[in-house]
Amino acid sequence: MARKPLTTNEAKEAIRRASTMSEAAKPPVVFNGKKQLFFEARLAGATVNEACEASGYASSHAYRISKRPEFVEALRVARAERVATAQATVADLVPLALRRLGDILRDPLAKNPDVVAAAREVLDRGGMPKTERVEHVEPNTETIPIDLSPEELRKQIHLLQDR
């Protein structure tokens, strides 16, 4: 599915948000002036044309810049750093999330839908996701589970056809 392009205002807003981020999340300053604005817009997810508008570059010049090895490498490194930072942030929040889910599960005054939702999350994350079991039952025959592997299912079909 194609990504909806950012408007000029959205690209500028992404750059503004980047400038108010914590130091760890701020885009690295690797270029000067317009090139840095162009870099920050591309890092924020803007297309080349959107980054042109946000930085004031002509599109022909911006396309040349975006193909330069030093620009491509700086963008690759900055994106990898962002992913690593996001992963570390999520890892830091996991214990808190588990505590909060546990609090909901232990709260005798919690509403049933909240308790059920918390229990589902804990079970899903604990390696016990909901599984569906469908059975086909014919009168006077045995029950055949449908959660078989494809090979086991083929064998069952052949056994039924041979009857």
Secondary structure, DSSP 8 states (H G I E B T S, - for coil): -------HHHHHHHHHHHHTS-TTTS----S-HHHHHHHHHHHTT--HHHHHHHHT--HHHHHHHHHSHHHHHHHHHHHHHHHHHHHHHHHHHHHHHHHHHHHHHH-TTS-HHHHHHHHHHHHHHTT-------EE--TTS--EES---HHHHHHHHHHHHH-
